[in-house]
Amino acid sequence: AQTVTQSQPEMSVQEAETVTLSCTYDTSESNYYLFWYKQPPSRQMILVIRQEAYKQQNATENRFSVNFQKAAKSFSLKISDSQLGDTAMYFCALGGSQGNLIFGKGTKLSVKP
Amino acid sequence: GAVVSQHPSRVICKSGTSVKIECRSLDFQATTMFWYRQFPKQSLMLMATSNEGSKATYEQGVEKDKFLINHASLTLSTLTVTSAHPEDSSFYICSASTGLSGQPQHFGDGTRLSIL
């Protein structure tokens, strides 16, 4: 079975600081993908970053980067220079070969001024 | 690019009414569309997966006669909640994908359904 675990229900960070959100997963598939989605209070699901499991290089998108540790099945998200607009629920997701996504329970991030 | 439109954004109706929610991919062909349900402060729960031109695949515990899904074209999927009751009140959100392995799902803005 495929599972995604986010062990931090809530986190907070001061504006302009860096925060790391944790995610671990389990899968028996050899070809899979990992995603972080952001859901602000508007409840829109926004893709933050994507990582192919076969790539060793960590994905980066502006202030967002991941630390992908394949052997440890870990996929953490680092947000640098946090902004008030980063306040949201963050969901880690595992994508299988069928295109489906398995979501973690989410981490509620609050950025404080 | 990759815009998904979901309509309506909010529905309030009486118990026993059937409600149709539309999900459209505006600038790409969505071979596969997904329907999720999200309870307050919880994660997304996959209800069903639909591929264009074929019957939807429902997750365990989801009543297919209750939640009718149609995916007749590469840009449109609909979810109909038949004879809705208060326990069906929830946030429903769709996503669309090209169906290619590794491609992200692009989400609609969701529909808040309230059954009185």
Interface residues (C-beta under 8 A of the other chain):
Chain A: N31 Y33 F35 Y37 S42 R43 Q44 M45 I46 L47 R50 E52 F91 G95 S97 Q98 G99 N100 L101 F103 G104 K105 G106
Chain B: T32 F34 Q38 Q42 S43 L44 L46 T49 F91 I93 S95 S97 G99 L100 S101 G102 Q103 P104 Q105 H106 F107 D109 G110
